[in-house]
Amino acid sequence: MLTMFGLQRTEEAVYRETRTSPAPDAEAIAHRLALAPDLVRACLDRLLELGLVRHSFEVPDGFAAVDAVLSLRQSLAGQHEELMRRQRRLAETHAEVVGLLMSGASGPSGRAEQVERLLGRDQVQGRVDRLAGEATREVLTFRPGGARSAPELMASRRNDAALLSRSVSIRTVGTDTGSYDAATLAHVHWLTGNGGQFRACEADLPHLTLVDGSIALVPADPHDPAAGALHVTDPGLVAPLLVLFEQTWSSATPLGAARPAAGDAPSGTELALLRLVAQGCTDAAAAGRLHISHRTARRIMAALMERLGARSRFEAGVKAARLGWL
């Protein structure tokens, strides 16, 4: 489990010493490990920050180990709360940015020239088509959930295919794909299968398109698609939308990385392998203890990572602990 916290070897050794009784102080640990006391104190500070140790209730200046699984679960709970806070803030930021855009559209003539109002869905789609033909570097979009009409999907397929054929990067953040109908989900899979990138976000998303970091299309009224959109080229207005997109992208989940159901528990061998890897064993060492081949252990671990939607052994361990497997 300790490997999931990214501990250095010295930090791990200090942690193991805090599991002894009575709770040792920094000097005692330094003596046992033949390390400089300042180095041990730095390790203890790191372990305190991670929630892996706490100050002893019984021994003055002593440190007691906290169960690693408990620490990981508490850390995940804190991360989830922080993620929800960030997503709420993103929604608030979007409302503020749209208000700024609206004020810009009706403000001084210099800025008004850089915020054009498009009326109706047909006019908006025509502008999207034009921008797709002019983009040279990247197109970033927010795509809210729900079904999309056949004409919308056909237009998206045509534009996305043209962009990808010119090696223009496409990154899309959508809501949980469980809210999409079959045709919309099929388009998402087509997009990612042809080089586009898609991530899912739990927060409510507005429609948003950003082209080459210099042009933005945002809804004139997020609650009324028929109200049209604002075509924005003012750098001071586009910049916060780019920040909003990147913040949302960084906290969104890659397509296919959805968590398995809690009841979809691993087999005995899979669970044993997860536990050994969490304890710091390599695939080869775990294979020896489980009396299976190294190749089999690697295959099982790779399958578990894919099943959990994890891009690393650390992330696999985190998600397994979140599901209560560890």
VENLINNOR-V557646 format. One record per pair of residues at least 24 apart in sequence whose ideal C-beta (glycine too) atoms are under 7 Angstrom apart, sorted by the first residue. I is the first residue (numbers start at 1). J is the second residue. D is the distance in Angstrom with one decimal. If there is no record, write none. Layout:
i:j:d
I:J:D
I:J:D
This chain:
i:j:d
1:68:4.0
1:69:6.2
1:72:6.7
1:278:4.4
1:279:6.2
1:326:7.0
2:68:6.1
2:280:6.0
3:278:6.9
3:280:4.8
4:72:6.4
4:278:6.3
4:314:5.3
4:317:4.3
4:318:6.1
5:50:5.4
5:52:6.6
10:35:7.0
10:39:6.8
10:43:5.8
11:43:4.6
11:46:5.7
11:47:6.4
14:40:5.8
14:43:4.2
14:44:6.4
14:47:6.7
15:47:5.7
15:52:5.7
15:53:6.6
15:65:6.3
18:53:5.0
18:63:4.8
18:64:6.1
18:65:4.3
19:65:4.3
22:58:6.7
22:59:5.1
22:62:6.6
23:56:3.6
23:58:6.5
23:59:4.4
23:62:3.3
23:63:5.8
23:64:4.5
24:62:6.1
24:63:6.7
25:61:4.3
25:62:5.2
51:75:6.3
69:321:6.4
69:326:6.0
72:321:4.8
73:321:6.3
76:318:6.7
76:321:6.9
76:322:5.2
83:251:5.8
86:251:5.8
87:201:7.0
87:202:6.2
87:203:3.6
87:251:6.9
90:203:5.8
90:244:6.3
90:247:6.1
90:248:5.5
91:203:5.8
91:204:6.0
93:244:5.5
94:206:5.5
94:244:6.2
97:240:5.2
97:241:6.0
97:244:6.6
98:218:6.1
98:222:6.7
100:237:6.4
101:218:6.1
101:230:5.3
101:232:6.0
101:237:5.7
104:234:6.3
104:237:5.8
105:230:6.2
111:234:5.8
114:232:6.8
114:233:4.7
114:234:3.8
115:230:5.7
115:232:5.3
115:234:6.2
115:237:6.9
116:231:4.3
117:220:6.3
117:228:6.3
117:230:5.9
118:228:4.8
118:229:4.9
118:231:5.8
119:228:4.5
120:226:6.7
120:228:5.6
121:225:6.5
121:226:6.5
123:228:6.5
124:228:5.9
124:229:4.6
125:155:6.2
127:217:6.7
127:231:6.0
128:159:6.8
128:209:6.6
128:217:6.8
129:155:6.9
129:159:6.3
131:211:4.9
131:215:6.4
132:159:3.7
132:162:6.1
132:163:5.9
133:162:6.8
135:163:6.1
135:168:5.1
135:211:5.0
135:212:5.7
136:168:6.7
136:212:6.1
137:168:6.5
137:169:6.9
137:212:4.8
138:168:6.3
138:169:4.0
138:212:6.4
139:163:5.9
139:168:6.2
139:170:5.3
139:209:6.8
139:211:5.6
140:171:5.2
140:210:4.2
140:245:5.1
141:172:4.8
141:208:6.4
141:209:5.0
142:173:5.4
142:205:4.4
142:206:6.0
142:207:6.3
142:208:4.0
143:172:5.4
143:174:4.2
144:175:5.9
144:205:4.9
144:207:6.4
145:174:6.6
145:175:3.5
145:176:6.6
145:179:3.4
145:180:6.2
146:179:6.0
147:181:4.0
147:184:5.9
148:184:4.9
153:183:5.9
153:184:6.8
153:187:5.3
156:187:6.2
157:187:6.4
160:191:5.8
160:196:6.4
164:194:5.5
164:195:5.2
164:196:6.5
170:196:4.0
170:197:6.7
171:197:4.7
171:249:6.5
172:196:6.8
172:198:4.9
173:199:5.3
173:201:5.3
173:205:6.6
173:248:5.4
173:249:5.8
173:252:5.1
174:198:6.4
174:200:5.8
175:200:6.6
175:201:6.4
175:205:5.9
176:200:5.3
176:202:6.6
188:255:6.7
192:255:5.5
198:255:4.6
199:249:6.2
199:252:3.6
199:253:5.9
199:254:5.4
199:255:6.7
200:252:6.0
200:253:5.1
200:255:6.8
201:248:5.8
201:252:4.2
208:241:6.7
208:245:7.0
210:241:6.1
210:242:6.2
210:245:6.0
213:242:6.1
214:238:6.2
216:241:4.9
256:309:6.0
257:309:2.9
258:309:6.0
259:309:6.9
259:319:6.2
259:323:6.7
260:307:6.0
260:308:6.6
260:323:6.8
262:323:5.5
262:324:6.5
265:325:6.7
266:304:6.9
266:325:6.1
269:300:6.7
270:300:6.0
270:304:5.9
271:325:6.4
273:297:6.3
273:300:5.6
273:301:6.3
274:304:6.6
274:320:5.4
274:325:6.4
274:326:6.3
275:326:6.4
277:301:6.8
277:313:6.1
277:317:6.9
278:317:5.1
278:326:5.8
